[in-house]
């Protein structure tokens, strides 16, 4: 806890990954000095079919926002998933809809090396 608080004092942002699965807990949201929750992909699957996951995701987003915590949803693969999350006011998304993972060299070549100084 002390280390995370110290890191935040240096301006480093802290994310709680895979929220909503496994060992993630609401107590972490209360105890840890986090800036962002990352909603696990397992809650995103079948989102388009009107699953109960929409209700769960909506509650996660509302809770996080009320605590001034940003939310990113992982594993977004379809425009319908994006539209649902946008309507729920999710702050950010990541997944194949945006782009596939790339190694560091390819990322640098595409996004850093060719930038004007």
Secondary structure, 3 states (H helix, E strand, C coil): CHHHHHHHHCCCCCEEEEECCCCCCHHHHHHCCCCEEEECHHHCCCHHHCCCHHHHHHHHHHHHHHCCCEEEEECCCCHHHHHHHHHCCCCEEECCCCCCCCCHHHHHHHHHHCCCC
